[in-house]
């Protein structure tokens, strides 16, 4: 019978837990079982000199900050969307420790607190989970597969004209604020620069682009010179009002912003003059691909160019065992031995079986792996190595190649479900934090799901061989 009016829910009735809620409850219990994780985050939140944890306005606890970053990756949402979801999602509120009457933190509060956690702390958390008893019950480290991918930074596709325009508009905007706040004189050249940038964008021939580039570079030079004058004028500003401390902080912030972007604009001007006006080929190491993310590397794979950082992963059947964020674009063949040595350091011995992408194949790498104690190796491309030399038999080699293919799906899973398709955090240090926190969240979720499946009797709790 279908009732017309549902029965009224009691005031203290327990809300039935969904499978998603069970996952979060298990993650919560696992985090609570490792209080050292919260202590490490707390140390970063209170690391500034003269700041004590029990003084000042009440802020977010370290436990909540840690859980916020986990939610950002597991739910694969921005902090803005996460702040909105916390208003109505009971599972997320319970995981974060918010009652129905608690006010949810704003996006700016979440951003301000999460960015205080340092990259070394996220690397330490990632390593601590790998060394935990809970994970070692499921992972022995005897099989490993190694491959690399590119995690893009949050930038637009770089061109010389767009980089010049970015530098001009950002510095002009900052000098405009200095003019409004401190009456510092400057000439606004942003409209002229925008006109030349637009001409370059719509030009169909080189003969049309070069004159516009010359004028855009001239405008960028003029803006860079004005920065020196504006900085000198700002340094001479003196405030005798009661809010002089605030005024000086505001002035120092403008000076710091101008001095941060000016050298980047000068590097962009130099590379544009060399590339466009002189026809030189600028080395990749000397190029700037974004004035907002100057640490960005160019990673070329075949004919495809990607902008971000190369990340070398070592994975087992279930877990991410290692993630190394490279600078530049080192060849895969130079990284194979290093990854095995890092695994030996983590587990006390090298993996018995190792599977690599074809780019890692070489006789030197095979011999180095055997010397470390790897009994069976498999490269997806032979590069002159027989199957028997690598794995002992064709059958074992085929199995290891199939095992290696699984890392492609794991990397795709990290990109689709944990935000590694694009790093949205700003700066080199924050890029490292983003990658390691994503790997930490992925391993935590995988561990919890395996433990829940074991409790339901679906799998046996044993170390992967």
Buried (B, 14 or more C-beta within 10 A) or exposed (E): EEEEEEEEEEEEEEEEBEEEBBBBBBBBEBBEEBEEBBEBBBBBBBEEEEEEEEEEEEBBBBBBBBBBBBBBBBBBBBBEEBBBBBEEBEBBBBBBEBEEEEEBBEBEBBBBBBBBBBBBBBBBBBBBBBEBEBBEBBBBBBBBBBBBBBBBBBBEEBEBBBBBBBBBBBBBEBBBBBBEBBEBEBEBBBEBBBEBBEBBEEBEEEEEBEEBBBBBBBBBBBBBEBBEBBBEBBEEBEBEEEEEEEBEEBBEEBBEBBEBBBBBBBBBBBBBBBBBEEEEEBEEEEBBBBBBBBBBBBBEEEEEEBBBBBBBBBBBBBBBBBBBBBEEBEEBBEBBBBBBEBBBEBBEBBBBBBBBBBBBBBEEBBEBBBEBEBBBBBBBEBBEBEBEBBBEEEEBBEBBBEBBBBBEEBBEEBBEBBBBBEBBBBBBBBBBBBBBBBBBBBBBBBBBBBBBEBEEEEBEEEEBE
